[in-house]
Amino acid sequence: MADLTHLNKRGEASMVDVSGKASTAREARARARIRMSPDSLRAVFAGGAAKGDVLAVARVAGIQAAKRTSDLIPLCHPLPLAKVAVDFAPEGDATLAVTSLCRVTGQTGVEMEALTAVSIAALTVYDMLKSNDRA
């Protein structure tokens, strides 16, 4: 098994030292899917959900979450994100696809930020629809 980079010589959790790495442009994309009733999906895109504009709130939640990833995941490096985008698209008549794109110029990858963005955006969609649809 390869050495675990998040453990020090005593087996204790430790943030990886990336100080010797060159800064490079990095990009990550992530995707989540939320199943719901066809009526709920139509309401989401029509702006007719009881709690308001589901997609606008979920998009902002996802962007904010990406910016807070290092606060949520203990060994993630804080990154100066250059771009975070969260988008939504219907898949069939009962699934909402959530995608994220994160970019940074830095010494470590940005995949955890992309994953955090879609996770929180999807959870926000669920939270805003749960009173009518727990699918």
GROMACS elastic network, one bead per residue, 0.5 to 0.9 nm:
[ bonds ]
;  ai    aj funct       b0    kb
    1     4     6  0.84994   500
    2     5     6  0.87998   500
    3     6     6  0.89294   500
    3     7     6  0.85138   500
    4     7     6  0.58828   500
    4     8     6  0.85806   500
    5     8     6  0.76380   500
    5    14     6  0.81757   500
    5    15     6  0.82602   500
    5    16     6  0.62414   500
    6    11     6  0.87717   500
    6    12     6  0.80628   500
    6    13     6  0.56548   500
    6    14     6  0.51507   500
    6    15     6  0.58412   500
    6    16     6  0.57883   500
    6    75     6  0.75323   500
    7    10     6  0.75199   500
    7    11     6  0.50940   500
    7    12     6  0.51526   500
    7    14     6  0.53697   500
    7    15     6  0.79688   500
    7    16     6  0.82664   500
    8    11     6  0.52518   500
    8    12     6  0.54019   500
    8    13     6  0.64765   500
    8    14     6  0.59797   500
    8    15     6  0.88758   500
    8    16     6  0.89789   500
    9    12     6  0.74181   500
   10    13     6  0.89696   500
   11    14     6  0.88391   500
   13    75     6  0.79979   500
   14    17     6  0.87545   500
   14    75     6  0.69286   500
   15    18     6  0.89747   500
   15    74     6  0.83403   500
   15    75     6  0.50502   500
   15    76     6  0.71867   500
   15    77     6  0.75773   500
   16    75     6  0.77452   500
   16    76     6  0.86541   500
   16    77     6  0.84400   500
   17    20     6  0.76003   500
   17    21     6  0.88328   500
   18    21     6  0.54356   500
   18    22     6  0.85964   500
   18   107     6  0.61168   500
   18   108     6  0.69397   500
   19    22     6  0.80712   500
   19   107     6  0.74228   500
   20   107     6  0.83873   500
   21    24     6  0.89128   500
   21   106     6  0.87834   500
   21   107     6  0.55649   500
   21   108     6  0.80991   500
   22   106     6  0.75482   500
   22   107     6  0.58154   500
   23    26     6  0.89606   500
   23   105     6  0.59712   500
   23   108     6  0.79002   500
   24   104     6  0.81338   500
   24   105     6  0.51730   500
   24   106     6  0.54636   500
   24   107     6  0.65149   500
   24   108     6  0.84489   500
   25   103     6  0.73525   500
   25   104     6  0.59200   500
   25   106     6  0.65782   500
   25   107     6  0.88154   500
   26   102     6  0.82772   500
   26   103     6  0.56937   500
   26   104     6  0.53773   500
   26   105     6  0.58948   500
   26   106     6  0.71882   500
   26   107     6  0.88133   500
   26   108     6  0.80026   500
   26   109     6  0.62349   500
   26   110     6  0.67108   500
   27   101     6  0.71697   500
   27   102     6  0.56481   500
   27   104     6  0.66057   500
   27   105     6  0.87158   500
   27   109     6  0.75192   500
   27   110     6  0.63486   500
   27   111     6  0.75930   500
   27   114     6  0.88970   500
   28   100     6  0.80612   500
   28   101     6  0.58351   500
   28   102     6  0.54167   500
   28   103     6  0.67121   500
   28   109     6  0.77879   500
   28   110     6  0.58295   500
   28   111     6  0.50438   500
   28   112     6  0.84833   500
   28   113     6  0.82072   500
   28   114     6  0.60635   500
   28   115     6  0.86843   500
   29    99     6  0.70933   500
   29   100     6  0.54086   500
   29   102     6  0.65161   500
   29   110     6  0.88719   500
   29   111     6  0.70276   500
   29   114     6  0.57223   500
   29   115     6  0.77073   500
   30    98     6  0.82696   500
   30    99     6  0.56519   500
   30   100     6  0.52982   500
   30   101     6  0.68712   500
   30   102     6  0.88975   500
   30   111     6  0.76877   500
   30   114     6  0.54596   500
   30   115     6  0.54644   500
   30   116     6  0.87763   500
   30   117     6  0.82100   500
   30   118     6  0.65933   500
   31    97     6  0.69882   500
   31    98     6  0.55667   500
   31   100     6  0.64963   500
   31   114     6  0.84884   500
   31   115     6  0.75515   500
   31   118     6  0.62442   500
   31   119     6  0.85635   500
   32    96     6  0.83513   500
   32    97     6  0.58760   500
   32    98     6  0.50792   500
   32    99     6  0.64853   500
   32   100     6  0.89329   500
   32   115     6  0.86211   500
   32   118     6  0.59880   500
   32   119     6  0.69384   500
   32   121     6  0.89526   500
   32   122     6  0.69378   500
   33    91     6  0.86870   500
   33    95     6  0.64959   500
   33    96     6  0.56028   500
   33    98     6  0.60325   500
   33    99     6  0.87479   500
   33   122     6  0.74811   500
   34    94     6  0.83525   500
   34    95     6  0.54947   500
   34    96     6  0.51410   500
   34    97     6  0.65611   500
   34    98     6  0.79521   500
   34   122     6  0.67603   500
   34   123     6  0.89633   500
   34   125     6  0.82682   500
   34   126     6  0.78581   500
   34   135     6  0.86742   500
   35    41     6  0.87766   500
   35    94     6  0.56895   500
   35    96     6  0.64548   500
   35    97     6  0.89134   500
   35   135     6  0.63144   500
   36    39     6  0.81710   500
   36    40     6  0.63007   500
   36    41     6  0.65550   500
   36    93     6  0.87917   500
   36    94     6  0.52004   500
   36    95     6  0.60041   500
   36    96     6  0.77527   500
   36   126     6  0.89565   500
   36   129     6  0.89744   500
   36   133     6  0.68172   500
   36   134     6  0.74513   500
   37    40     6  0.52213   500
   37    41     6  0.63936   500
   37    42     6  0.87527   500
   37    93     6  0.78987   500
   37    94     6  0.53232   500
   37    95     6  0.80650   500
   37   133     6  0.69861   500
   37   134     6  0.88480   500
   37   135     6  0.66543   500
   38    41     6  0.51052   500
   38    42     6  0.62165   500
   38    43     6  0.86251   500
   38    92     6  0.88733   500
   38    93     6  0.52357   500
   38    95     6  0.80269   500
   39    42     6  0.52040   500
   39    43     6  0.62160   500
   39    44     6  0.87100   500
   39    93     6  0.86745   500
   39    94     6  0.82023   500
   40    44     6  0.61555   500
   40    45     6  0.88373   500
   40    48     6  0.89238   500
   40    49     6  0.76020   500
   40    94     6  0.80637   500
   40   129     6  0.75387   500
   40   132     6  0.79790   500
   40   133     6  0.70350   500
   41    44     6  0.51053   500
   41    45     6  0.65539   500
   41    46     6  0.86159   500
   41    90     6  0.75784   500
   41    93     6  0.71633   500
   41    94     6  0.62261   500
   41    95     6  0.71941   500
   41    96     6  0.70843   500
   42    45     6  0.54149   500
   42    46     6  0.60355   500
   42    47     6  0.85095   500
   42    48     6  0.82369   500
   42    93     6  0.82409   500
   42    94     6  0.88517   500
   43    47     6  0.58479   500
   43    49     6  0.54308   500
   43    50     6  0.89347   500
   44    47     6  0.53545   500
   44    48     6  0.62860   500
   44    49     6  0.59243   500
   44    52     6  0.89736   500
   44    53     6  0.73762   500
   44    54     6  0.60961   500
   44    55     6  0.70008   500
   44   125     6  0.88984   500
   44   129     6  0.87582   500
   45    48     6  0.76797   500
   45    49     6  0.89065   500
   45    53     6  0.87916   500
   45    54     6  0.84504   500
   45    55     6  0.78055   500
   45    90     6  0.86370   500
   46    49     6  0.81033   500
   46    53     6  0.89484   500
   47    50     6  0.89723   500
   47    52     6  0.68714   500
   47    53     6  0.54205   500
   47    54     6  0.72363   500
   47    55     6  0.82935   500
   48    51     6  0.85246   500
   48    52     6  0.69441   500
   48    53     6  0.74605   500
   48    54     6  0.88073   500
   49    52     6  0.54547   500
   49    53     6  0.68048   500
   49    54     6  0.69146   500
   49   128     6  0.78986   500
   49   129     6  0.72042   500
   49   132     6  0.89674   500
   50    53     6  0.86593   500
   50   128     6  0.80376   500
   50   129     6  0.78597   500
   50   131     6  0.86991   500
   50   132     6  0.84360   500
   51    54     6  0.73359   500
   51   128     6  0.59454   500
   51   129     6  0.76217   500
   52    55     6  0.89755   500
   52    56     6  0.88851   500
   52    57     6  0.83517   500
   52   128     6  0.80370   500
   53    56     6  0.55447   500
   53    57     6  0.63315   500
   53    58     6  0.85947   500
   53   128     6  0.89865   500
   54    57     6  0.53901   500
   54    58     6  0.59894   500
   54    59     6  0.84571   500
   54   124     6  0.79062   500
   54   125     6  0.60785   500
   54   128     6  0.64438   500
   54   129     6  0.80956   500
   55    58     6  0.50739   500
   55    59     6  0.58754   500
   55    60     6  0.85698   500
   55    87     6  0.84761   500
   55    88     6  0.74268   500
   55   121     6  0.85865   500
   55   124     6  0.89833   500
   55   125     6  0.73149   500
   56    59     6  0.51725   500
   56    60     6  0.63413   500
   56    61     6  0.86057   500
   57    60     6  0.53221   500
   57    61     6  0.61226   500
   57    62     6  0.86507   500
   57   121     6  0.82681   500
   57   124     6  0.74774   500
   57   125     6  0.81996   500
   57   128     6  0.89214   500
   58    62     6  0.60717   500
   58    63     6  0.86036   500
   58    86     6  0.84689   500
   58   120     6  0.76199   500
   58   122     6  0.70983   500
   58   123     6  0.81192   500
   58   124     6  0.52704   500
   58   125     6  0.59257   500
   58   128     6  0.88059   500
   59    62     6  0.51798   500
   59    63     6  0.62809   500
   59    64     6  0.86423   500
   59    85     6  0.79671   500
   59    86     6  0.54933   500
   59    87     6  0.70426   500
   59    88     6  0.85357   500
   59   117     6  0.85619   500
   59   118     6  0.89354   500
   59   121     6  0.60647   500
   59   124     6  0.88219   500
   60    63     6  0.51163   500
   60    64     6  0.60627   500
   60    65     6  0.84407   500
   60    86     6  0.81845   500
   60   121     6  0.79016   500
   61    64     6  0.51506   500
   61    65     6  0.60066   500
   61    66     6  0.86725   500
   61   117     6  0.76560   500
   61   120     6  0.64340   500
   61   121     6  0.57257   500
   61   124     6  0.70576   500
   62    65     6  0.50167   500
   62    66     6  0.62542   500
   62    67     6  0.87489   500
   62    84     6  0.86219   500
   62    85     6  0.83715   500
   62    86     6  0.65395   500
   62   100     6  0.82361   500
   62   114     6  0.88720   500
   62   116     6  0.72862   500
   62   118     6  0.60690   500
   62   119     6  0.74825   500
   62   120     6  0.53525   500
   62   122     6  0.81931   500
   62   124     6  0.83777   500
   63    66     6  0.52582   500
   63    67     6  0.65213   500
   63    68     6  0.88985   500
   63    84     6  0.59879   500
   63    85     6  0.68414   500
   63    86     6  0.68539   500
   63   100     6  0.87908   500
   63   117     6  0.59536   500
   63   118     6  0.88784   500
   63   120     6  0.88662   500
   63   121     6  0.81943   500
   64    67     6  0.51742   500
   64    68     6  0.64074   500
   64    69     6  0.88693   500
   64   117     6  0.76974   500
   65    68     6  0.50062   500
   65    69     6  0.60946   500
   65    72     6  0.86443   500
   65   113     6  0.76622   500
   65   116     6  0.61725   500
   65   117     6  0.54662   500
   65   118     6  0.88237   500
   65   119     6  0.87449   500
   65   120     6  0.64875   500
   65   121     6  0.82937   500
   66    69     6  0.52932   500
   66    70     6  0.86544   500
   66    81     6  0.84834   500
   66    84     6  0.73247   500
   66   102     6  0.81254   500
   66   112     6  0.80484   500
   66   114     6  0.65007   500
   66   115     6  0.80799   500
   66   116     6  0.57052   500
   66   118     6  0.87064   500
   66   120     6  0.87479   500
   67    70     6  0.78997   500
   67    71     6  0.88585   500
   67    78     6  0.83938   500
   67    79     6  0.79306   500
   67    80     6  0.83915   500
   67    81     6  0.71771   500
   67    84     6  0.84873   500
   67   113     6  0.72516   500
   67   117     6  0.85676   500
   68    71     6  0.53382   500
   68    72     6  0.65328   500
   68    73     6  0.88979   500
   68    78     6  0.81444   500
   68   113     6  0.82168   500
   68   116     6  0.88060   500
   69    72     6  0.51114   500
   69    73     6  0.59925   500
   69    74     6  0.86996   500
   69    76     6  0.71647   500
   69    77     6  0.85110   500
   69    78     6  0.74764   500
   69    79     6  0.88130   500
   69   112     6  0.71221   500
   69   113     6  0.57404   500
   69   116     6  0.65720   500
   69   117     6  0.85397   500
   70    73     6  0.53189   500
   70    74     6  0.62916   500
   70    75     6  0.71198   500
   70    77     6  0.57357   500
   70    78     6  0.51221   500
   70    79     6  0.79156   500
   70   112     6  0.88820   500
   70   113     6  0.84111   500
   71    74     6  0.65369   500
   71    76     6  0.80761   500
   71    78     6  0.80213   500
   72    76     6  0.84621   500
   73    76     6  0.57618   500
   73   112     6  0.86172   500
   74    77     6  0.85106   500
   76    79     6  0.87583   500
   76   112     6  0.77949   500
   77   108     6  0.77237   500
   78    81     6  0.89361   500
   79   104     6  0.73087   500
   79   105     6  0.87294   500
   79   106     6  0.73600   500
   79   108     6  0.83527   500
   79   110     6  0.78642   500
   79   113     6  0.89136   500
   80   104     6  0.65350   500
   80   105     6  0.77736   500
   80   106     6  0.77949   500
   81    84     6  0.71779   500
   81   102     6  0.72161   500
   81   103     6  0.61174   500
   81   105     6  0.77842   500
   81   106     6  0.89574   500
   81   110     6  0.83959   500
   81   113     6  0.89614   500
   82   102     6  0.76276   500
   82   103     6  0.55081   500
   82   104     6  0.50828   500
   82   105     6  0.74463   500
   83   101     6  0.74682   500
   83   102     6  0.54137   500
   83   104     6  0.69650   500
   84   100     6  0.70837   500
   84   101     6  0.56360   500
   84   103     6  0.66937   500
   84   113     6  0.87127   500
   84   114     6  0.79434   500
   84   117     6  0.83304   500
   85    99     6  0.80631   500
   85   100     6  0.54300   500
   85   101     6  0.51297   500
   85   102     6  0.66231   500
   85   114     6  0.89571   500
   85   117     6  0.86468   500
   86    98     6  0.70055   500
   86    99     6  0.56459   500
   86   101     6  0.66737   500
   86   102     6  0.89725   500
   86   114     6  0.89854   500
   86   117     6  0.72364   500
   86   118     6  0.71937   500
   86   121     6  0.78625   500
   87    97     6  0.81705   500
   87    98     6  0.57850   500
   87    99     6  0.52526   500
   87   100     6  0.63856   500
   87   101     6  0.87331   500
   88    96     6  0.67547   500
   88    97     6  0.55600   500
   88    99     6  0.64048   500
   89    95     6  0.86234   500
   89    96     6  0.58855   500
   89    97     6  0.52033   500
   89    98     6  0.68059   500
   89    99     6  0.84764   500
   90    93     6  0.70926   500
   90    94     6  0.76911   500
   90    95     6  0.59236   500
   90    97     6  0.59966   500
   90    98     6  0.89511   500
   91    94     6  0.69651   500
   91    95     6  0.50453   500
   91    96     6  0.58393   500
   91    97     6  0.64032   500
   92    95     6  0.61473   500
   92    96     6  0.83887   500
   93    96     6  0.86820   500
   96   122     6  0.88928   500
   97   122     6  0.87687   500
   98   118     6  0.60612   500
   98   119     6  0.87069   500
   98   121     6  0.74003   500
   98   122     6  0.67947   500
   99   114     6  0.85054   500
   99   117     6  0.84512   500
   99   118     6  0.61069   500
  100   114     6  0.56365   500
  100   115     6  0.76592   500
  100   117     6  0.64016   500
  100   118     6  0.59050   500
  101   113     6  0.89196   500
  101   114     6  0.60460   500
  101   117     6  0.86447   500
  102   110     6  0.65204   500
  102   111     6  0.76677   500
  102   113     6  0.68648   500
  102   114     6  0.56049   500
  102   117     6  0.88014   500
  103   110     6  0.68272   500
  103   114     6  0.89478   500
  104   108     6  0.89055   500
  104   109     6  0.80798   500
  104   110     6  0.68666   500
  105   108     6  0.86043   500
  106   109     6  0.75789   500
  106   110     6  0.88593   500
  109   112     6  0.78145   500
  109   113     6  0.88890   500
  110   113     6  0.54751   500
  110   114     6  0.66172   500
  110   115     6  0.89690   500
  111   114     6  0.50863   500
  111   115     6  0.61921   500
  111   116     6  0.85214   500
  112   115     6  0.50570   500
  112   116     6  0.59684   500
  112   117     6  0.84726   500
  113   116     6  0.50431   500
  113   117     6  0.60586   500
  113   118     6  0.88182   500
  114   117     6  0.51444   500
  114   118     6  0.65321   500
  114   119     6  0.86597   500
  115   118     6  0.54669   500
  115   119     6  0.61040   500
  115   120     6  0.86686   500
  116   119     6  0.50653   500
  116   120     6  0.60884   500
  116   121     6  0.83693   500
  117   120     6  0.55211   500
  117   121     6  0.60448   500
  117   122     6  0.85372   500
  118   121     6  0.50319   500
  118   122     6  0.59314   500
  118   123     6  0.84569   500
  119   122     6  0.52423   500
  119   123     6  0.61765   500
  119   124     6  0.86080   500
  120   124     6  0.60195   500
  120   125     6  0.85971   500
  121   124     6  0.50833   500
  121   125     6  0.63574   500
  121   126     6  0.87891   500
  122   125     6  0.51085   500
  122   126     6  0.63416   500
  122   127     6  0.86539   500
  123   126     6  0.50410   500
  123   127     6  0.60901   500
  123   128     6  0.86221   500
  124   128     6  0.61279   500
  124   129     6  0.86031   500
  125   128     6  0.52356   500
  125   129     6  0.62684   500
  125   130     6  0.84587   500
  126   129     6  0.52097   500
  126   130     6  0.56537   500
  126   133     6  0.84131   500
  126   134     6  0.77103   500
  126   135     6  0.89854   500
  127   130     6  0.53825   500
  127   131     6  0.80376   500
  128   131     6  0.74800   500
  128   132     6  0.89332   500
  129   132     6  0.57446   500
  129   133     6  0.57807   500
  129   134     6  0.74299   500
  130   134     6  0.50369   500
  130   135     6  0.82460   500
  131   134     6  0.73233   500
